[in-house]
Amino acid sequence: MPRTPSLTPLAVAALALLAEGRTHPYEMYQTLVLRSEDRLVKVRPGSLYHTVDRLARQGLVRATGTGREGNRPERTTYEITEEGALALGERVADIIATPVNQFPEFPLGLGEAHNLPLETVIDLLRKRVGLVRADITVLDEAVRAIRAKGLPAKYWLDVRYLRTMAEADVATLEALIDDLASGVIPWDEEKKH
């Protein structure tokens, strides 16, 4: 049982950045976007500031000072506390070890695809395959950039996982398209109630 309140994905991302070193929320936001972590975590500057404030109230981070650069607003710099590091470790371990049904919409769409004409379903699936392939290309470019920087693989396990899952998604969808197009999965059956 965790010793601290459950951490949202954005709180995990914020704590992980602070585990790398002191920073302020706007710099955290820029780093998350630069690293394309906004593909994994819904990130907006306002929600990030709120999250860091909540982490500070929980004692998981602490302000270390404020500063101003040029005409920019004053910014508060934070660092992770020992409790924050423990909470981060516990939450990451829980995320890795425990499968959670995240209720993705796509399986729902597939389950209700029979409400559309066969040709429409096949066209939509082909479109989705194209978009997933485009994501794979983006992930491949990210891997090349990460390798060029010499960043150890342990820091980008998520990219490896996402790419593998995208490849599996493409293979599964292409097989489904083939089964629909060939009639292996009959479409014009009477609806059963």
C-alpha positions in Angstrom: 0.0 0.0 0.0 1.5 3.4 -1.0 2.6 5.7 1.8 1.5 8.7 -0.2 -1.6 9.7 -2.1 -1.8 8.2 -5.6 0.1 10.2 -8.1 -1.4 11.2 -11.4 0.6 10.6 -14.6 1.4 14.3 -14.7 2.6 14.2 -11.1 4.9 11.3 -12.0 6.3 13.2 -14.9 6.9 16.3 -12.8 8.6 14.3 -10.0 10.7 12.5 -12.5 12.0 15.8 -14.0 12.7 17.1 -10.5 14.6 13.9 -9.8 16.9 15.0 -12.6 17.5 18.3 -10.9 16.0 21.6 -9.7 13.7 23.4 -12.2 10.6 25.5 -12.5 7.2 24.4 -13.9 7.5 26.3 -17.2 10.9 24.7 -17.8 9.3 21.3 -16.9 6.6 21.9 -19.5 9.1 22.8 -22.2 11.2 19.7 -21.4 8.2 17.4 -21.5 7.2 18.8 -24.9 10.7 18.7 -26.2 11.0 15.0 -25.2 7.6 14.3 -26.8 6.4 13.1 -23.4 3.2 14.9 -24.2 2.4 11.7 -26.2 2.3 9.8 -22.8 1.0 12.4 -20.4 -1.6 15.2 -21.0 0.4 18.3 -20.4 -0.8 21.9 -20.2 1.2 24.7 -18.5 -1.7 25.5 -16.1 -2.2 21.9 -15.1 1.5 21.4 -14.5 1.7 24.5 -12.2 -1.3 23.1 -10.3 0.3 19.7 -10.0 3.6 21.1 -8.7 1.7 23.2 -6.2 -0.2 20.1 -5.0 3.1 18.1 -4.8 4.5 20.9 -2.6 1.5 20.8 -0.3 2.0 17.1 0.0 5.7 17.6 0.9 6.9 15.7 -2.2 8.6 18.8 -3.6 9.8 22.1 -2.1 10.5 25.5 -3.4 14.2 26.4 -3.5 14.0 30.0 -4.6 12.5 32.4 -7.1 14.2 34.2 -9.9 13.4 36.4 -12.9 15.0 36.4 -16.3 14.6 39.7 -18.2 11.0 40.9 -18.4 9.6 37.5 -17.7 7.5 36.8 -14.7 9.2 35.6 -11.5 9.5 31.9 -11.4 9.8 29.5 -8.5 12.3 26.7 -8.7 11.5 23.4 -7.1 13.4 20.3 -6.1 12.2 16.8 -5.2 12.2 15.8 -1.5 13.2 12.5 -0.1 9.5 11.7 0.4 8.9 12.7 -3.3 11.7 10.4 -4.5 10.1 7.5 -2.5 6.6 8.3 -3.8 8.0 8.4 -7.3 9.7 5.1 -7.0 6.6 3.5 -5.4 4.3 4.8 -8.1 6.5 3.9 -11.0 6.9 0.4 -9.6 3.1 0.1 -9.3 2.5 1.3 -12.9 5.0 -1.2 -14.2 3.8 -4.2 -12.2 0.0 -3.7 -12.2 -2.1 -3.9 -15.4 -4.9 -1.4 -15.4 -7.9 -1.3 -17.7 -7.7 2.2 -19.1 -10.9 2.0 -21.1 -9.5 3.0 -24.5 -12.1 4.0 -27.1 -10.8 2.0 -30.0 -12.0 -1.4 -28.8 -15.4 0.1 -28.2 -15.4 1.3 -31.8 -14.4 -2.1 -33.1 -17.1 -3.7 -31.0 -19.7 -1.4 -32.6 -18.3 -1.4 -36.1 -21.1 -3.7 -37.2 -23.3 -0.5 -37.2 -21.4 0.8 -40.3 -21.2 -0.5 -43.8 -18.4 -3.0 -44.5 -16.6 -0.7 -47.0 -16.6 2.2 -44.5 -15.1 0.0 -41.8 -12.4 -1.2 -44.1 -11.6 2.3 -45.2 -11.5 3.6 -41.6 -9.2 0.7 -40.6 -6.9 1.4 -43.5 -6.8 5.1 -42.5 -6.0 4.1 -38.9 -3.2 1.8 -40.2 -1.7 4.8 -42.1 -1.8 7.0 -39.0 -0.2 4.3 -36.8 2.5 3.8 -39.5 3.2 7.5 -39.4 3.5 7.3 -35.6 6.0 4.5 -36.1 8.0 6.7 -38.4 8.0 9.5 -35.7 9.1 6.9 -33.1 11.9 5.7 -35.4 13.1 9.3 -35.8 13.0 9.8 -32.1 15.1 6.6 -31.6 17.7 7.8 -34.1 17.9 11.2 -32.4 18.2 9.6 -28.9 20.9 7.3 -30.0 22.8 10.1 -31.7 22.8 11.9 -28.4 24.2 8.8 -26.7 21.3 8.6 -24.2 21.4 5.2 -22.5 18.5 2.9 -23.5 17.2 2.8 -19.9 15.9 6.3 -20.4 13.8 5.5 -23.4 12.2 2.2 -22.6 8.8 3.9 -23.3 9.7 4.6 -26.9 10.8 1.0 -27.4 7.5 -0.2 -25.9 5.3 2.2 -27.9 7.0 1.3 -31.2 6.5 -2.5 -30.5 2.9 -1.9 -29.6 2.3 0.2 -32.7 3.9 -2.6 -34.9 1.6 -5.1 -33.3 -1.4 -2.8 -33.8 -0.6 -2.5 -37.6 -0.2 -6.3 -37.9 -3.5 -7.0 -36.1 -5.4 -4.3 -38.1 -4.0 -5.5 -41.4 -5.1 -9.1 -40.6 -8.5 -7.8 -39.6 -8.8 -5.8 -42.9 -7.8 -8.9 -44.8 -10.5 -11.0 -43.0 -13.1 -8.4 -43.7 -12.2 -7.8 -47.3 -12.0 -11.6 -48.1 -15.3 -12.4 -46.4 -13.7 -14.6 -43.7 -15.7 -12.3 -41.3 -19.2 -12.2 -42.9 -20.8 -8.8 -42.7 -24.3 -8.9 -44.2 -25.7 -11.2 -41.6 -29.0 -10.6 -39.9 -28.7 -8.6 -36.7 -29.1 -10.8 -33.7 -30.8 -9.2 -30.7 
